[in-house]
Structures are given as structure tokens and as C-alpha cells.
Amino acid sequence: MNLPAWLASALALMLLPTGSAIAPSRVTPNDNRQPAGRLENGVLTLRLEVRLGEWFPQDEAGPSVTVPVFAEEGKAPQVPGPLIRVPAGTILDITVTNQLADTGLTIFGFLERPAAGADSVRLAPGESHRFRFRAGAAGTYEYGGRTERREYIAFETLEETQLAGALVVDAPGARADDRVFVLNIWDKPEDSLDGTIRPERHVLTINGRAWPFTERLSYTVGDSAHWRVVNASRHVHPMHLHGFYFRVTALGGFDSDSAYAPENERLVVTESMLPQSSMAMAFQAREEGNWLFHCHLIYHVSPGANLTWPDGAPAAHDEHFHMGGLVLGLVVAPGPTPTPRLNPATMRLVAREAPRPTGPNGVIMGYRLGAPPADAPVTMPSPVLFLTRGVPTDVTVVNRLDEPTGVHWHGLELESASDGVAGWSQTGGRLFAQIQPGDSFVAHLTQPRAGTFIYHTHFQDEIQLTSGLYGPIVVLEPGEIFQPATDHIFLTGRDGEEGKVLLNGDSLPTPVTWAAGQTHRLRLINIMPYGRVTWRLLKGDSVTVWRAVARDGADLPASQQRVGRAASVIDVGETADFELPAAEPGSYKLEIGPRKDPLVAQVIQIGNPLPPKTAP
């Protein structure tokens, strides 16, 4: 008698001794280029299994971990799970079998979109379930599972989102050659075995690999790229692209996906992705060289984001040791001969440090313009760099720190060799290496658009960024003069990794006075190591209104430049510009963080300050 495959698997599990399981097979990283299942006559038939697999998130000689993973029946398990991709209108006939011998599963994501709510099915060990549903609306979605032996704790540990995959529904006539990237996190907290402490282990991956072992994406200058990104994890990820702006063409969640009309697509360099959300994006590779796409939270792109050996020892690394985790590399081949840089403006920027015994890092770091004397104070944040749109600028960066460093010009469209990622940024034969103590590097900047940008270290961020190596960039139109009376820069950082939130370098900013009746521009910048926070402007005790102007240095589409409630979420690596038109006199406050307990606040008096109260 020939038994169905799913029934044979279930019987095999029932015959295993208690506590035993099928031996784990090696996990294959899934580049999400080959859809799973069989599509015939408008019906996709797919048989999935959840079983144990041995996963090597770095290279095949590196550390591994045995985890529950999805596999297409008869094939190797994959992280992320097999890609499910179908045209709109397809009927999906999917059977999922729990091959785990010692735990039940909750399976979710196999339902028509848009969905009325989360849908899930529990599978006991050896049990199968058949899902049959219509694909529904076009978009980018997620499916996944969770074992019952691990309780989910929001924003902490116990993530096992390697047990997840992408479900893509293509609109009629839409291109199906765009790339799909899934962000996963696996985590195991510290525990003990036979009296021996086993350290915490975790890993963050894109399509099943952690940097520097993630895929290298190859383009040529002028190529257009179309990506879908799925955040299968339970953490927020501000995803940042070096070198180019990208258009956000759609945003989705577990239940639904919404595409933007072309005139409403935002140009950004950083987009914050909420847990279990998706994003469709497009960009043109405009400059040759090596570029990065990565999460901007330092904990998600540091070496600590990679898997260690069971004793906690890190795996061997290469020249990219200063980064790990959620990072993709782009390699853009040369195109037409670039326009020569003629008569560049020049600037000198010196990285300096000084002891700070009372500070969390024991040191303060900062950049200084010009040729500062050795005894000049080191301050944070670093000064504003004023550049002019269309005027090439050569910045000589001098390193007077006691350690190597580098500078990333966040949001500027420039040559790769000047991008500031040591061991990676490269244009032709010009490679950006760490700027050694006492050495210098000349960055060739270009700025084709006016707006608000950031410069900051891109090396040993845990210390250098949180000690003060960051500052704002304002690019002005030709002939424009910055007006500090009506143009205001607010930049947040942290004093140490876990220290106080600083606003323009101060945890208790001094009150300021602005003129009434004027239009004031607020340039808001978040360069904290972590922290997706709400900024709000209050008049008295109530949130006032402002007009959204720009995001990440790019003007917002006309439909989004509207007056609205003066509250906006700005994630790490994002900038946002707002205008306060015809400001009325009164007492205002710019708050950052929770409404009931702000992390930091700036008091603003518009018009003449009120006279002090006198005693009765």
C-alpha cells in the first residue's frame, strides 16, 4: 500500500522513542529567487514540513545551531522558509506537517488578504493541516510558525523567526523579477546545563545569512532595482541605503498591503520597518562602487549580531569585522564616463577626543572644523557642515583619536570611496580604509539636492558614535544663506550606549526665544544608537500643528506636504523637516519620547518672554 507522504511522515514520528526526533539536516540559505510548489491551472499545490535543521548563518565552517525550520517536502530545509509567490487570483492549496517530535506548533499566515485579523492553527507533533484559500490582494506578506516550548517576549529574547517566510502575490501584468529579502532573528537566552552556564546566543540575518556572508548584489550604473523587504522579526528595523535614494512604492503588514500612486511615493534613504511589516522599494544605481543596505540600530549591525560558538566565543571574521548581522552589500559596475569634478570647495574636519572620567564612556569625541589647537575643547555634537547644492566639496578628515575611525556622509549621493565604510567603500582602485591615528583621508562629496543630512562615524559605533562623533549637514541652494533666527536644527544622540538622550548635546537644553509672526523651519535628526521616538511640538499643554516639508533631505510629495498635528515618529538614521508657519506668540515645548515622561525637551518662547510672576 502506498501511503500519502504526510501520513507516512506522521506514522514515522509516532514510532520514534519518546523525546527523540528526526536527525536534523543541513539548512540551505534561501535567496528567495525560486518559488516553491507546483502551479497548475490557477492552483498552487505545496507541501511544507516543519522539522529540525542545522543552520550555519555565517559560513559552512562557522558555528551552527539546531532550530525548527520550514522545508518543502522532499527538499532541504530553508531559512527563511520557502518562497511562496503566485499571481493574484491563484488558489493556494498548502499542507503543513509538524515533524517535530517534542513540541506543538502554531502556524499563521495562510489566509486570503486583506485579512480580517490574525489567523492561526495549532499542530501537535506529527499532525498535519491543509490550508486552501484564494491569494487575494496583490502585495508582500509573511507566513510563519512558533513552537510551544518557547514563550514569546516582546522586544526581548526568545525570538525564533527563522521559522518564517515570504508570501508574495503579484498583480496582473506586474514584474516578477524583483528581489525578496526576509529579515530574521534567532535568540537563545543564557541558561545552564549540568551546572555549566551556557551564554546567550543570537543571530540576525537577511535571507538566512549574516554579514559579511550575506549575498552580494551586482548592478551596473544606470540599472534599476526593485526589492521587497519582509521584517519577519519582532523588532523595529530602520533600514538605510548608502549612496542612493530609494522610492517607497508600497508598505504592508501581516493583514494587508498598500501600494502608493507614483506621485505619492516618498524618496528616502532610511525607512523604519515595524515588526512583521513589509516594504516594496525601488532605486537606480547611479554611482559605481560598493554600497550597503543595513539596519541602522548598532546592536543589529555589530559583530555581536552574529552567531557565536556554543561557549560564547565569536566566529572568525574577515576585514569586515566591525559590522555583522543585518547588512547587504551592493557592487555597482562602472557605466558611462563620470562628469569630472571641477574646482571643488575645500573643508578640513578633525576628529578629536578628550578624557571624560565622569562620562559613561570615559571619553568625549567630536569633530572640529579647521585646524583647532591641541588645547581646544572637545564638544558634542559636532558643528553643522554647510554645503551648497551642485558645488563639489573635498573634505580632508584628520584623525587625532587614539584609534582608527571613518566618516559616513549619511544621505549624500557621492562616490563610493568616500562613503566611509572601512574595507568596503570603493571606487575603482580607490578603497576607503580605516583612517589611522595621525592619518587623514580626503572625502569627495557631491550634493545634488538641498536638505538636511547627517555625518557620523561608521566604525566602532558603540563607543565612537555614543561619545559624540556625529553632526548635522545642511545643504543650501546656490546663493542661499542660512538664517539661524528662523532655521533651527535639533539633533538627538545618546551619552553612552545606555546613557541619557541628548538634544543638541544637552540632556537639559537651555530655553530659547524665537520671533513671532515668522515661518520657522525645524530640522529634526535622530542619530541615537537605537530609539524610535515620537517628536511633538506643544503650545502650552496641547500639541500644536506644523507643516511636513521633507524627509531624509528629499522634499515630500505635494500630497504629503500638509498641515497637521505636530507629532511625528522619527527613527534612527532619519531626518525630517517641518515648518511652523506664522508662529503665534506663546510658550512652546519640543518634546521627544513618551508623552507622560519625555526623554528630553526643549522649551521655546515665541515672542517676548512673559514677565516673571511677582509675589502677592
CORRAKA-V386442 format. One record per residue. N is the residue number from 1. RES is the residue in three letters. SS is DSSP state (@ for helix, = for strand, . for the rest). PHI is phi as a letter, one per 20 degrees, with the letter a starting at -180 (999 if undefined). OMEGA is omega in degrees with one decimal (* if undefined). Layout:
# CORRAKA-V386442
N/RES/SS/PHI/OMEGA
N/RES/SS/PHI/OMEGA
This chain:
# CORRAKA-V386442
1/MET/./999/177.8
2/ASN/./e/179.5
3/LEU/./e/171.7
4/PRO/./g/-176.0
5/ALA/@/g/-177.1
6/TRP/@/f/179.8
7/LEU/@/f/177.2
8/ALA/@/f/179.0
9/SER/@/f/-178.8
10/ALA/@/f/178.5
11/LEU/@/f/178.9
12/ALA/@/f/178.8
13/LEU/@/f/-178.3
14/MET/@/f/-179.1
15/LEU/./e/179.4
16/LEU/./f/173.9
17/PRO/./f/179.6
18/THR/./g/177.4
19/GLY/./n/-179.8
20/SER/./e/-179.0
21/ALA/./b/174.9
22/ILE/./f/-178.9
23/ALA/./g/-177.8
24/PRO/./f/174.4
25/SER/=/d/-175.5
26/ARG/=/f/-179.4
27/VAL/./e/175.4
28/THR/=/e/173.6
29/PRO/=/f/-175.0
30/ASN/./d/179.0
31/ASP/./e/175.3
32/ASN/./l/177.1
33/ARG/./d/-176.7
34/GLN/./d/178.8
35/PRO/./f/-180.0
36/ALA/./e/174.0
37/GLY/./n/-179.1
38/ARG/=/c/-178.8
39/LEU/=/d/179.9
40/GLU/=/b/174.2
41/ASN/./l/176.1
42/GLY/./m/179.7
43/VAL/=/c/173.6
44/LEU/=/e/176.7
45/THR/=/d/-175.6
46/LEU/=/b/175.1
47/ARG/=/d/180.0
48/LEU/=/d/173.7
49/GLU/=/c/168.1
50/VAL/=/d/-179.5
51/ARG/=/b/179.6
52/LEU/=/f/176.4
53/GLY/=/c/175.4
54/GLU/=/e/-171.0
55/TRP/=/d/177.3
56/PHE/./d/-174.1
57/PRO/./f/176.4
58/GLN/./d/177.5
59/ASP/./d/-174.0
60/GLU/./f/178.0
61/ALA/./e/-177.0
62/GLY/./e/179.9
63/PRO/./f/178.9
64/SER/./c/177.1
65/VAL/=/b/178.0
66/THR/=/e/-172.2
67/VAL/=/c/172.1
68/PRO/=/f/-175.8
69/VAL/=/b/173.9
70/PHE/=/e/173.5
71/ALA/=/b/169.7
72/GLU/=/f/-175.8
73/GLU/./g/178.3
74/GLY/./n/-179.0
75/LYS/./c/-179.9
76/ALA/./f/175.5
77/PRO/=/f/-176.1
78/GLN/=/c/168.1
79/VAL/=/c/-8.0
80/PRO/./f/-178.0
81/GLY/./f/-178.7
82/PRO/./g/178.8
83/LEU/./f/172.9
84/ILE/=/d/-176.4
85/ARG/=/c/-174.5
86/VAL/=/b/171.7
87/PRO/=/f/175.3
88/ALA/./g/-179.0
89/GLY/./n/-179.6
90/THR/./f/169.7
91/ILE/=/e/178.7
92/LEU/=/d/179.4
93/ASP/=/d/-170.5
94/ILE/=/c/175.2
95/THR/=/d/179.5
96/VAL/=/d/179.4
97/THR/=/d/176.1
98/ASN/=/e/179.2
99/GLN/./e/178.7
100/LEU/./f/-173.6
101/ALA/./e/-168.5
102/ASP/./c/-179.5
103/THR/./b/171.4
104/GLY/./f/-177.4
105/LEU/=/c/164.2
106/THR/=/d/-178.7
107/ILE/=/d/-179.0
108/PHE/=/b/172.6
109/GLY/./o/-178.8
110/PHE/./e/-178.6
111/LEU/./b/-178.8
112/GLU/./f/174.7
113/ARG/=/d/-1.9
114/PRO/./f/-175.9
115/ALA/./d/178.8
116/ALA/./f/-179.6
117/GLY/./r/-179.4
118/ALA/./f/179.6
119/ASP/./c/-178.5
120/SER/=/b/178.8
121/VAL/=/c/177.0
122/ARG/=/e/176.3
123/LEU/=/d/173.4
124/ALA/./f/177.1
125/PRO/./g/179.7
126/GLY/./n/-175.8
127/GLU/./e/176.7
128/SER/=/c/174.4
129/HIS/=/b/179.8
130/ARG/=/d/176.8
131/PHE/=/d/176.1
132/ARG/=/c/-175.0
133/PHE/=/b/176.2
134/ARG/=/e/-176.3
135/ALA/./g/178.8
136/GLY/=/n/-172.9
137/ALA/./f/176.7
138/ALA/./f/178.7
139/GLY/=/q/-177.9
140/THR/=/d/-173.4
141/TYR/=/c/-178.1
142/GLU/=/c/165.5
143/TYR/=/c/-178.7
144/GLY/=/a/-179.5
145/GLY/=/b/177.9
146/ARG/=/b/179.6
147/THR/=/f/-177.8
148/GLU/./e/-179.2
149/ARG/./e/179.4
150/ARG/./c/178.4
151/GLU/./e/178.7
152/TYR/./e/176.3
153/ILE/./c/-174.6
154/ALA/./g/172.5
155/PHE/./m/175.6
156/GLU/./c/-175.4
157/THR/./d/175.2
158/LEU/./m/173.0
159/GLU/./e/173.5
160/GLU/=/b/-175.1
161/THR/./e/165.1
162/GLN/./f/179.0
163/LEU/./e/-178.2
164/ALA/=/b/179.1
165/GLY/=/b/-177.6
166/ALA/=/e/173.7
167/LEU/=/c/-174.6
168/VAL/=/d/175.5
169/VAL/=/d/-177.1
170/ASP/=/e/175.6
171/ALA/./f/178.9
172/PRO/./g/178.5
173/GLY/./m/-178.9
174/ALA/./f/176.9
175/ARG/./f/-179.7
176/ALA/./c/-179.4
177/ASP/./d/177.3
178/ASP/./f/-177.7
179/ARG/=/e/-179.2
180/VAL/=/c/-179.9
181/PHE/=/c/-179.0
182/VAL/=/d/178.1
183/LEU/=/e/-178.7
184/ASN/=/c/172.8
185/ILE/=/c/168.6
186/TRP/=/c/-176.5
187/ASP/=/b/172.8
188/LYS/=/c/-179.4
189/PRO/./f/176.8
190/GLU/./g/175.3
191/ASP/=/b/180.0
192/SER/=/c/177.9
193/LEU/=/b/-179.4
194/ASP/./l/177.3
195/GLY/./n/179.6
196/THR/=/e/178.6
197/ILE/=/f/174.8
198/ARG/=/d/-173.3
199/PRO/./f/175.2
200/GLU/./f/175.7
201/ARG/=/c/176.6
202/HIS/=/b/178.7
203/VAL/=/b/177.4
204/LEU/=/d/-172.5
205/THR/=/c/169.5
206/ILE/=/d/-175.5
207/ASN/./l/170.4
208/GLY/./n/179.5
209/ARG/=/c/175.3
210/ALA/./d/177.3
211/TRP/=/g/8.3
212/PRO/./e/-177.3
213/PHE/./d/174.9
214/THR/./f/-177.2
215/GLU/./f/170.8
216/ARG/=/e/-176.4
217/LEU/=/e/-173.7
218/SER/=/d/177.0
219/TYR/=/c/171.6
220/THR/=/c/179.5
221/VAL/./g/-178.3
222/GLY/./o/179.1
223/ASP/./f/172.7
224/SER/=/d/179.4
225/ALA/=/d/177.9
226/HIS/=/c/-175.8
227/TRP/=/c/166.1
228/ARG/=/c/-178.9
229/VAL/=/c/179.2
230/VAL/=/d/173.9
231/ASN/=/e/-179.0
232/ALA/./e/-177.1
233/SER/./e/178.8
234/ARG/./d/177.6
235/HIS/./d/173.4
236/VAL/./e/178.8
237/HIS/=/c/171.0
238/PRO/=/f/-173.1
239/MET/=/e/-171.0
240/HIS/=/d/177.5
241/LEU/=/d/176.3
242/HIS/./e/167.0
243/GLY/./n/-174.4
244/PHE/./c/165.0
245/TYR/./f/169.8
246/PHE/=/c/177.3
247/ARG/=/e/172.9
248/VAL/=/e/-174.7
249/THR/=/e/177.1
250/ALA/=/a/172.8
251/LEU/=/c/-178.5
252/GLY/=/b/175.6
253/GLY/./c/-178.3
254/PHE/./f/-171.2
255/ASP/./e/-171.9
256/SER/./b/178.3
257/ASP/=/b/-178.0
258/SER/=/c/176.9
259/ALA/=/e/177.3
260/TYR/./e/167.4
261/ALA/./f/-175.9
262/PRO/@/g/-178.2
263/GLU/@/f/-179.6
264/ASN/@/d/179.3
265/GLU/./f/-179.9
266/ARG/=/e/170.3
267/LEU/=/e/-179.2
268/VAL/=/b/167.5
269/VAL/./d/178.1
270/THR/=/c/176.8
271/GLU/=/c/-178.2
272/SER/=/e/-179.0
273/MET/=/d/179.3
274/LEU/./f/177.5
275/PRO/./g/177.6
276/GLN/./l/176.4
277/SER/./d/177.1
278/SER/=/c/178.8
279/MET/=/b/167.4
280/ALA/=/d/-173.9
281/MET/=/b/179.1
282/ALA/=/b/177.3
283/PHE/=/b/175.6
284/GLN/=/d/176.9
285/ALA/./f/-172.0
286/ARG/./e/-177.2
287/GLU/./c/177.1
288/GLU/./f/174.5
289/GLY/=/o/-177.4
290/ASN/=/d/-177.3
291/TRP/=/c/-178.6
292/LEU/=/c/166.6
293/PHE/=/c/-173.0
294/HIS/=/b/170.3
295/CYS/=/f/-177.0
296/HIS/./e/173.6
297/LEU/./e/-172.2
298/ILE/@/f/-179.8
299/TYR/@/f/-177.1
300/HIS/@/e/-179.3
301/VAL/./c/177.2
302/SER/./e/178.2
303/PRO/@/g/178.7
304/GLY/@/f/177.1
305/ALA/@/e/178.7
306/ASN/./d/-176.9
307/LEU/./f/175.1
308/THR/=/e/172.4
309/TRP/./f/-176.5
310/PRO/./g/178.5
311/ASP/./e/179.2
312/GLY/./n/-180.0
313/ALA/./f/179.4
314/PRO/=/f/175.1
315/ALA/./f/176.2
316/ALA/./f/-177.6
317/HIS/./c/176.7
318/ASP/./d/-174.4
319/GLU/./f/-179.4
320/HIS/./e/-172.3
321/PHE/./f/-176.1
322/HIS/./f/175.7
323/MET/./c/177.0
324/GLY/./a/172.2
325/GLY/=/m/-168.8
326/LEU/./e/-178.7
327/VAL/=/c/170.6
328/LEU/=/d/176.9
329/GLY/=/d/175.9
330/LEU/=/d/176.9
331/VAL/=/c/-175.6
332/VAL/=/d/180.0
333/ALA/=/f/-178.5
334/PRO/./f/174.5
335/GLY/./d/177.9
336/PRO/./f/179.2
337/THR/./g/-177.4
338/PRO/./f/176.8
339/THR/./f/-179.0
340/PRO/./f/178.0
341/ARG/./e/-176.2
342/LEU/./d/173.7
343/ASN/./l/-179.8
344/PRO/./f/168.4
345/ALA/=/f/-178.1
346/THR/=/c/-178.8
347/MET/=/b/179.2
348/ARG/=/c/-177.4
349/LEU/=/c/-174.2
350/VAL/=/d/174.3
351/ALA/=/e/-174.3
352/ARG/=/c/177.1
353/GLU/=/b/177.3
354/ALA/=/b/177.8
355/PRO/=/f/176.1
356/ARG/./b/-172.3
357/PRO/./g/-178.0
358/THR/./e/-179.4
359/GLY/./e/-176.9
360/PRO/./f/179.9
361/ASN/./e/-178.4
362/GLY/./m/-177.4
363/VAL/=/b/170.7
364/ILE/=/d/-179.5
365/MET/=/c/178.4
366/GLY/=/a/173.8
367/TYR/=/e/177.9
368/ARG/=/c/178.3
369/LEU/=/f/175.4
370/GLY/./n/-178.6
371/ALA/./c/-175.4
372/PRO/./f/174.8
373/PRO/./f/-175.1
374/ALA/./f/-176.9
375/ASP/./e/177.5
376/ALA/./f/-177.9
377/PRO/./f/174.3
378/VAL/./e/-175.8
379/THR/./c/172.1
380/MET/./c/-5.1
381/PRO/./f/179.2
382/SER/=/f/-173.7
383/PRO/=/f/174.7
384/VAL/=/f/171.9
385/LEU/=/e/178.1
386/PHE/=/e/178.8
387/LEU/=/c/-179.4
388/THR/=/d/179.2
389/ARG/./g/177.0
390/GLY/./n/179.9
391/VAL/./d/177.5
392/PRO/./f/-176.4
393/THR/=/c/175.0
394/ASP/=/d/-179.9
395/VAL/=/d/175.0
396/THR/=/e/179.6
397/VAL/=/e/-179.2
398/VAL/=/d/-178.4
399/ASN/=/d/173.2
400/ARG/./d/173.4
401/LEU/./f/174.8
402/ASP/./e/-178.1
403/GLU/./b/178.5
404/PRO/./f/177.8
405/THR/=/b/176.2
406/GLY/./a/-179.4
407/VAL/=/c/174.6
408/HIS/=/d/-178.0
409/TRP/=/e/-166.1
410/HIS/=/f/177.1
411/GLY/./o/179.8
412/LEU/./f/176.5
413/GLU/./e/-168.7
414/LEU/./b/176.9
415/GLU/./f/-176.4
416/SER/@/f/-176.1
417/ALA/@/f/179.8
418/SER/@/e/-173.2
419/ASP/./f/169.1
420/GLY/./n/177.3
421/VAL/./d/-174.1
422/ALA/./g/177.5
423/GLY/./m/-176.9
424/TRP/./c/-176.9
425/SER/./f/-173.0
426/GLN/=/b/171.1
427/THR/=/c/-176.6
428/GLY/./l/179.5
429/GLY/./e/-177.6
430/ARG/=/e/-177.4
431/LEU/=/d/175.0
432/PHE/./e/174.9
433/ALA/./d/174.8
434/GLN/./g/174.7
435/ILE/=/e/-175.4
436/GLN/./f/176.9
437/PRO/./g/-179.2
438/GLY/./n/-178.0
439/ASP/./d/-178.8
440/SER/=/b/178.4
441/PHE/=/b/178.7
442/VAL/=/d/177.7
443/ALA/=/e/178.5
444/HIS/=/e/-177.2
445/LEU/=/e/168.4
446/THR/./c/-178.3
447/GLN/./b/-176.3
448/PRO/./f/178.8
449/ARG/./b/175.7
450/ALA/./e/179.3
451/GLY/=/r/-175.3
452/THR/=/d/-176.1
453/PHE/=/c/-176.0
454/ILE/=/c/164.4
455/TYR/=/c/-177.1
456/HIS/=/a/176.2
457/THR/=/f/174.0
458/HIS/./c/-177.1
459/PHE/./b/-179.7
460/GLN/./l/-172.8
461/ASP/@/f/-176.7
462/GLU/@/g/178.6
463/ILE/@/d/-171.6
464/GLN/@/f/-178.7
465/LEU/@/f/-177.0
466/THR/@/e/172.5
467/SER/@/e/173.2
468/GLY/./p/-177.4
469/LEU/./e/176.7
470/TYR/=/a/178.2
471/GLY/=/a/-179.9
472/PRO/=/e/171.1
473/ILE/=/c/173.3
474/VAL/=/d/177.1
475/VAL/=/e/-176.8
476/LEU/=/d/173.9
477/GLU/./f/177.4
478/PRO/./g/-179.7
479/GLY/./n/-178.8
480/GLU/./f/177.6
481/ILE/./d/179.4
482/PHE/./f/-177.1
483/GLN/./d/-175.3
484/PRO/./f/179.5
485/ALA/./f/-178.0
486/THR/./c/-179.1
487/ASP/=/c/-167.5
488/HIS/=/c/-178.4
489/ILE/=/d/176.3
490/PHE/=/c/-173.4
491/LEU/=/c/179.3
492/THR/=/d/172.5
493/GLY/=/b/176.3
494/ARG/=/c/176.1
495/ASP/./e/-171.3
496/GLY/./n/-176.1
497/GLU/./g/-176.6
498/GLU/./d/-173.3
499/GLY/./e/-177.9
500/LYS/./f/172.2
501/VAL/=/f/-179.4
502/LEU/=/d/173.6
503/LEU/=/d/-173.2
504/ASN/./l/174.2
505/GLY/./n/-174.0
506/ASP/=/c/175.9
507/SER/./e/177.2
508/LEU/./c/-174.3
509/PRO/./f/177.0
510/THR/./f/178.2
511/PRO/./g/-179.4
512/VAL/=/c/178.4
513/THR/=/c/177.4
514/TRP/=/d/178.6
515/ALA/./f/176.3
516/ALA/./e/176.1
517/GLY/./m/-179.6
518/GLN/./d/170.8
519/THR/./e/-178.6
520/HIS/=/d/176.8
521/ARG/=/d/178.1
522/LEU/=/d/177.8
523/ARG/=/d/-173.9
524/LEU/=/d/-174.2
525/ILE/=/c/175.8
526/ASN/=/d/176.5
527/ILE/./c/172.6
528/MET/./f/177.1
529/PRO/./f/175.5
530/TYR/./a/175.5
531/GLY/./p/174.2
532/ARG/./e/-168.9
533/VAL/=/c/175.4
534/THR/=/e/172.4
535/TRP/=/d/177.9
536/ARG/=/b/177.8
537/LEU/=/d/-178.4
538/LEU/=/d/167.4
539/LYS/=/d/-169.8
540/GLY/./m/-179.3
541/ASP/./d/-175.4
542/SER/=/d/175.5
543/VAL/=/f/-179.3
544/THR/./e/178.9
545/VAL/=/c/173.2
546/TRP/=/b/179.8
547/ARG/=/d/175.8
548/ALA/=/f/-175.3
549/VAL/=/d/-172.3
550/ALA/=/b/175.3
551/ARG/=/c/179.0
552/ASP/./l/177.5
553/GLY/./n/179.9
554/ALA/=/d/177.8
555/ASP/=/f/176.9
556/LEU/./f/172.2
557/PRO/./g/-175.9
558/ALA/@/g/-177.8
559/SER/@/f/-179.2
560/GLN/@/d/175.8
561/GLN/./e/-175.2
562/ARG/./c/176.3
563/VAL/=/f/-178.7
564/GLY/=/b/-179.1
565/ARG/=/g/-174.3
566/ALA/./e/176.3
567/ALA/=/b/-176.9
568/SER/=/b/175.0
569/VAL/=/e/179.1
570/ILE/=/c/-176.0
571/ASP/./e/180.0
572/VAL/./f/179.1
573/GLY/./n/179.4
574/GLU/./d/169.2
575/THR/=/c/179.4
576/ALA/=/b/-180.0
577/ASP/=/d/177.4
578/PHE/=/c/175.1
579/GLU/=/d/173.1
580/LEU/=/d/-172.8
581/PRO/./f/175.7
582/ALA/./l/-173.0
583/ALA/./g/178.9
584/GLU/./e/178.2
585/PRO/./f/177.2
586/GLY/=/q/179.1
587/SER/=/e/-178.0
588/TYR/=/d/175.9
589/LYS/=/b/173.5
590/LEU/=/e/-177.2
591/GLU/=/d/178.3
592/ILE/=/c/179.2
593/GLY/./o/-176.6
594/PRO/./g/-177.9
595/ARG/./f/-176.2
596/LYS/./f/-176.9
597/ASP/./b/-176.9
598/PRO/./g/177.3
599/LEU/./f/179.3
600/VAL/=/a/-177.8
601/ALA/=/b/177.3
602/GLN/=/d/176.8
603/VAL/=/e/-177.8
604/ILE/=/c/174.0
605/GLN/=/d/178.2
606/ILE/=/d/-172.6
607/GLY/./n/-178.0
608/ASN/./f/178.1
609/PRO/./f/176.5
610/LEU/./f/178.2
611/PRO/./f/-179.7
612/PRO/./f/178.2
613/LYS/./f/177.9
614/THR/./d/-180.0
615/ALA/./f/179.4
616/PRO/./f/*
